Amino acid sequence: MYALCDPLLQFARALPPPALVPVLVVILDFGTPMQIASIALSAVWPVLINTAEGARDTDPLRIEVAAVLRLTPLERLRFLILPSALPRIFAGLRLSLSLSLILMVFSELLPGTAAGIGFTLTDAQSRSDLLTVWAALVLLGALGHLLNTGLLAVEKRLVGRGRTTTT
């Protein structure tokens, strides 16, 4: 299955997220739905690719033991493949988190947007309001740190202390 899907995944992953914006504008018009779709379509790839790689890295001996124990495909997924892939899944989630923040700012730069951190940042920049520019940058950094810390806490709870990612 991976061999069939890999070329499509690599093609879609290679598309720069801003390149999707004109297509999404035609489909959804400017506004919040287009912004959310742009962020979601771009942020899904790191999670999807890391999940597939994590599942492929499952120890073959464990897969053989699962076959000997006659685990059903659902049981293999739940008790073997998913726990094995969790560290890679969280690595993808952390990459997607930072990518989402970047895309959030970018999507707020588009026409038809009158609010948001990205809009405030560019508006303050055009007015040479350096205090607001720095405040927006600090807010983005704090938001990124807070979200990353929360994701790390969830990862430690689900994966365990010794197997967390370091991306």
C-alpha positions as a printed Julia matrix, in Angstrom:
167×3 Matrix{Float64}:
   0.0     0.0    0.0
   2.84    2.36   0.87
   4.53    1.78  -2.51
   1.31    2.76  -4.27
   0.65    5.88  -2.22
   4.22    7.13  -1.79
   4.56    8.94  -5.16
   1.29   10.79  -4.58
   2.29   11.67  -1.0
   5.68   12.96  -2.14
   4.11   15.0   -4.93
   1.56   16.61  -2.61
   4.17   17.2    0.08
   6.45   18.99  -2.36
   3.83   21.61  -3.25
   4.63   24.86  -1.44
   1.71   25.77   0.86
   1.31   29.3   -0.59
   0.87   27.72  -4.04
  -2.39   26.18  -2.84
  -3.89   29.56  -1.98
  -5.07   30.52  -5.52
  -6.78   27.14  -5.92
  -8.46   27.46  -2.53
  -9.55   31.03  -3.3
 -11.32   29.78  -6.43
 -12.98   26.96  -4.5
 -13.76   28.7   -1.19
 -13.32   32.46  -1.87
 -11.42   34.68   0.56
 -12.2    34.34   4.23
 -11.85   32.09   7.22
 -12.85   28.79   5.52
 -10.12   29.31   2.91
  -7.57   30.15   5.59
  -8.43   27.05   7.64
  -8.37   24.82   4.56
  -4.99   26.23   3.52
  -3.5    25.56   6.94
  -5.05   22.09   7.27
  -4.06   20.92   3.78
  -0.49   22.04   4.31
  -0.04   20.83   7.89
  -1.38   17.33   7.28
   1.67   16.15   5.29
   4.28   16.02   8.06
   1.88   14.04  10.24
   0.82   11.7    7.44
   4.34   10.98   6.21
   5.75   10.52   9.72
   2.86    8.22  10.61
   3.47    6.07   7.54
   7.2     5.89   8.27
   6.56    5.1   11.92
   4.22    2.26  10.98
   6.76    0.92   8.48
   9.46    0.95  11.17
   7.55   -1.5   13.34
   9.88   -4.29  14.39
   9.38   -7.25  11.99
   9.84   -9.72  14.84
   6.88   -8.16  16.65
   4.8    -8.44  13.49
   5.68  -12.14  13.26
   4.76  -12.65  16.92
   1.42  -10.92  16.29
   0.8   -13.31  13.38
   1.64  -16.31  15.56
  -0.72  -15.02  18.24
  -3.36  -14.59  15.52
  -4.1   -10.99  16.36
  -6.76   -9.47  14.16
  -5.74   -6.55  11.91
  -7.47   -4.14  14.3
  -5.62   -5.62  17.28
  -2.31   -5.37  15.39
  -3.03   -1.75  14.64
  -4.06   -0.92  18.2
  -1.5    -2.9   20.19
   1.49   -3.06  17.85
   1.62   -0.56  15.01
   0.14    2.51  16.69
   2.36    2.33  19.81
   5.37    1.77  17.56
   4.49    4.77  15.38
   3.53    7.19  18.17
   6.98    8.84  18.5
   7.04    9.55  14.76
   3.41   10.73  14.82
   4.28   13.27  17.5
   7.35   14.36  15.54
   5.02   15.07  12.62
   2.56   16.88  14.88
   5.3    19.14  16.21
   6.47   19.96  12.69
   2.88   20.64  11.65
   2.35   22.86  14.65
   5.14   25.25  13.68
   4.11   25.09  10.02
   0.53   25.93  11.02
   1.62   29.03  12.89
   3.6    30.2    9.85
   0.66   29.53   7.55
  -1.73   31.25   9.95
   0.32   34.43   9.7
   0.61   34.06   5.92
  -3.14   33.47   5.47
  -3.88   36.66   7.4
  -1.83   38.65   4.86
  -4.25   37.85   2.05
  -6.87   40.29   0.76
 -10.17   40.24   2.59
  -8.55   39.76   6.0
  -9.09   42.5    8.55
  -7.98   40.79  11.76
  -5.44   38.4   13.19
  -1.81   38.42  14.21
  -0.51   38.41  10.62
  -2.79   41.3    9.67
  -1.75   43.24  12.77
   1.9    42.54  12.03
   1.79   43.82   8.45
  -0.47   46.73   9.36
   1.93   47.82  12.11
   4.87   47.35   9.77
   3.28   49.57   7.11
   2.65   52.25   9.76
   6.21   51.86  11.18
   4.73   50.93  14.55
   7.71   48.95  15.84
   6.22   48.39  19.29
   3.24   46.55  17.79
   5.51   44.6   15.42
   7.61   43.39  18.36
   4.49   42.65  20.41
   3.09   40.5   17.58
   6.4    38.65  17.25
   6.57   38.01  20.99
   2.95   36.83  20.93
   3.72   34.41  18.09
   6.77   33.09  19.93
   4.84   32.66  23.17
   1.95   30.98  21.36
   4.33   28.59  19.61
   6.11   27.77  22.87
   2.84   27.24  24.75
   1.4    24.95  22.06
   4.66   23.0   21.78
   4.83   22.55  25.56
   1.26   21.26  25.6
   1.98   18.84  22.77
   5.12   17.6   24.57
   3.07   16.98  27.73
   0.56   14.91  25.76
   3.41   13.05  24.04
   5.09   12.19  27.35
   1.8    10.93  28.72
   1.01    8.74  25.7
   4.48    7.62  24.6
   6.44    7.62  27.83
   9.47    9.56  28.94
  12.17    7.5   27.24
  10.72    7.55  23.71
   9.88   11.21  23.08
  11.03   12.97  19.95
  13.59   15.75  19.92
  12.58   17.73  16.81
